[in-house]
């Protein structure tokens, strides 16, 4: 599908690409950019670097100094005492997945439609201040290629490519009477089973699925190891994939120098993943203190992705989900508060926490949905995380997780998620101090005056 997506999307994005700066244009007219009169949150330390100057040369930060910098031919941007901070990371997105997961994807969406909407979404996500995302299921590498070429604006994408799921697992999107791609002996019956989600049972099939995703350009691998809310045929308590299957996914990913992350809800599912070599886990609503301590010991990073349970009311969820999915949603909602308490009371857990939204909607409602990505800050603040912790979770913690991709990392020129010499110039100029008022970031259209990615300014609304 990657080739198909490119053929259908290139004409559309070329028509719009003149509206946005491109990497080629930036290289042809490359002048240093000097931010002056800014207070820097560097992504790591709570105290801002006051009255600083930050020099960007090409796509990297060349210098951060509290002394004046004299730079020939530089474009000077007076920050006016605003806060300069790293671009943010959303570590759990699905650019190419839309509701309803079974009927919608299989009956009403083509790969071309999917790719077109996902590309359009990328601009909105960048304008929210998220300069990097980790896509955890769905064919997103084609979108990354379009963005990285400079043809269309969007975030850096760490793509997992197709979900890997067992039969009747969380990413088995078939309806009840759809044939099985292996048991039928006829292969996949729909593009979803060949592009969106691999149904793989046993170590041999899992090894092949992992290798196919890596062939397509995946930077890390995502497997489903417990039940989920939206899937029809797996109860929340179900344990998915056995030890030898998880180990095969991990071993195959490690041969390419990268890692496996797991969709997990229950305590036993979390243990199954971390005991068998997974480096990160997703969701973890039924986290216990005992498992949290093991995660700290083994340095298992995670994204909770609480927005789907906190962003809607019980009444809205009941109307939206099937009765079976609503019952699962309610159980997760009820467990989430305890999960947050465990994270906050286990020393070292916040250092492993990354921000993830995991928002999925109908394809024609995704742009409005994506405007609400920053609502995650509100949920974390209401859960008594400090603004500093939230900022770390959204910047340097996410970047540290992405470094687990090793040589699979497509962005090797410098670190992300920090403001320091040699780092990528992914920068936000915030009108105010998010260390005092984190909700400034929940209104990016108003409060993000400059959005820079890879040394290119995509938004500048300074007067």
C-alpha positions, -999 to +999 in steps of 0.1 A: +000+000+000+029+024+005+034+027-032-004+032-038-006+059-011+023+077-027+008+076-062-025+090-050-012+115-025+017+131-044-005+152-068-026+164-039+002+175-016+021+191-045-008+213-051-007+225-015+031+224-009+037+260-021+019+272+011+045+258+034+083+260+037+101+229+024+135+214+034+148+221-001+138+258+001+154+260+036+187+245+023+188+269-007+182+300+015+198+288+047+205+316+071+211+312+108+182+320+131+189+337+164+163+337+191+170+365+216+153+376+248+138+342+256+136+321+288+144+285+279+128+254+293+154+228+281+131+198+285+151+184+315+155+210+342+127+228+361+145+261+363+143+280+330+175+295+315+166+331+319+173+359+294+189+334+269+198+335+233+195+304+211+212+300+178+199+277+151+221+268+121+204+246+094+184+220+113+203+220+146+207+241+177+242+256+175+244+274+208+224+283+239+239+312+258+230+338+284+255+361+268+248+381+236+256+363+204+269+381+173+260+361+142+266+373+107+236+373+083+213+358+110+175+362+111+169+376+146+137+368+164+131+388+196+112+364+218+099+393+240+105+374+273+085+344+262+094+308+269+113+288+243+109+250+248+113+218+228+087+206+204+064+181+221+061+143+216+028+123+214+039+087+219+007+070+211-011+081+180-029+063+151-027+085+120-043+060+097-069+044+120-105+056+121-138+045+137-157+023+135-127-001+134-145-031+119-173-018+097-157+015+088-123+003+078-135-028+060-165-014+042-162+024+038-125+032+036-099+026+008-062+029+014-062+061-008-089+077+014-070+067+045-037+081+034-052+114+022-069+120+055-039+110+075-017+135+055-041+163+061-042+155+099-004+158+101-005+196+097-030+199+125-009+178+148+022+200+140+002+231+147-007+217+181+030+219+189+037+181+185+068+180+164+072+142+169+047+114+172+050+076+176+024+058+155+014+026+172-006+008+145-015+014+109+006+021+078+021+055+086+055+052+069+042+066+037+030+097+056+064+100+072+081+099+037+059+127+025+065+149+055+103+142+057+106+151+020+093+186+029+063+183+006+037+187+034+039+199+070+037+174+098+055+159+127+084+134+127+068+100+127+081+068+144+059+042+128+051+007+140+033-001+107+007-029+109-006-040+143+004-076+151-024-095+168-034-131+175-066-146+162-094-129+181-069-104+195-074-067+200-065-059+164-084-087+147-108-063+130-129-090+112-166-092+116-180-125+129-184-143+096-153-130+078-129-158+069-096-163+086-067-154+064-047-185+074-073-211+085-093-206+053-063-214+032-072-185+009-051-157+024-064-123+035-099-114+023-094-076+026-066-050+025-070-045+062-054-079+069-025-072+045-018-036+054-034-025+086-032-055+109-014-088+107-032-118+123-003-139+133-004-170+156+027-189+168+064-179+167+068-186+130+040-163+119+050-136+144+086-137+131+073-132+096+050-103+106+077-085+125+101-089+095+074-076+071+069-045+092+106-039+094+108-043+057+082-016+053+102+008+075+088+003+110+110+019+136+096-002+164+071-031+167+037-031+183+020-064+195-014-069+213-010-088+245-044-082+262-080-074+255-091-039+246-121-017+247-131-013+211-125-049+198-155-071+196-143-107+203-117-104+232-128-098+268-108-073+287-092-099+309-080-121+280-043-128+278-030-126+243+002-142+230+021-168+250+057-164+262+073-180+232+054-157+209+063-125+227+099-137+229+100-143+191+087-107+185+113-093+208+142-115+194+133-106+158+130-068+166+163-070+184+180-084+153+173-051+137+184-032+169+150-020+179+123-029+204+088-043+210+060-024+227+028-041+240-008-031+242-016-043+278-044-036+303-042-062+331-015-069+357-007-103+342-005-090+307+020-063+318+041-090+335+040-112+305+054-085+283+082-072+306+091-107+317+096-117+280+117-088+268+094-059+258+110-025+264+078-004+266+041-009+274+009+010+266-022+018+286-016-002+318-049+008+336-048-021+360-012-013+372-003-025+407+025-012+430+043-045+427+044-043+388+053-007+389+084-015+410+095-041+385+090-016+357+113+009+375+138-018+382+139-028+345+134+008+332+103-001+312+089+031+297+052+036+291+024+058+277-009+056+296-030+073+269-058+084+293-076+108+269-100+081+255-113+074+290-112+110+304-122+130+273-158+118+272-186+115+298-201+082+308-232+092+289-213+099+258-193+067+260-225+047+265-240+062+234-208+058+214-198+022+222-215-011+218-228-025+252-199-049+254-173-022+247-190+002+270-187-023+299-150-026+291-146+012+288-163+017+322-139-008+339-109+010+325-123+044+335-128+031+371-093+017+372-075+047+358-075+068+390-057+039+409-032+037+381-023+074+384-019+070+421+005+041+417+025+061+392+028+090+415+036+071+446+062+047+430+097+064+430+111+066+395+078+060+376+074+096+364+109+093+348+095+065+326+061+082+317+055+096+282+025+114+269+002+095+246-033+105+234-045+074+214-075+094+200-095+077+173-126+091+156-146+089+124-124+100+095-144+132+088-142+142+125-105+137+130-094+173+125-117+186+153-105+157+174-069+165+168-074+200+180-081+184+214-047+165+217-035+190+242-065+183+265-042+156+279-024+184+299-057+192+316-063+156+326-027+152+340-030+185+359-063+174+374-046+142+385-021+164+404+009+161+382+030+192+384+035+214+352+072+204+353+064+167+353+039+171+325+064+191+304+091+164+309+065+137+300+057+156+268+093+163+257+125+147+269+108+115+282+092+109+249+125+115+231+143+091+254+117+064+245+123+069+208+160+065+212+153+028+220+149+024+182+188+025+180+201+025+144+165+022+132+160+058+144+155+078+112+166+110+130+203+105+138+217+141+136+211+150+172+188+145+202+151+154+202+130+167+231+156+190+245+170+225+240+208+221+240+237+225+217+237+198+189+200+190+194+175+191+165+159+226+162+124+215+170+112+245+191+081+262+204+079+298+215+051+300+241+034+332+251+038+328+288+054+303+312+040+268+309+060+258+341+035+281+359+005+275+337+006+243+317-028+249+302-012+275+280-004+246+258-040+235+256-047+266+234-019+262+208-035+284+182-033+314+206-003+307+227+022+290+204+037+320+186+064+301+168+065+265+158+098+253+143+107+218+132+140+207+118+151+244+117+121+254+095+096+278+109+061+266+101+042+292+122+052+327+132+024+349+147+047+374+166+035+409+161 
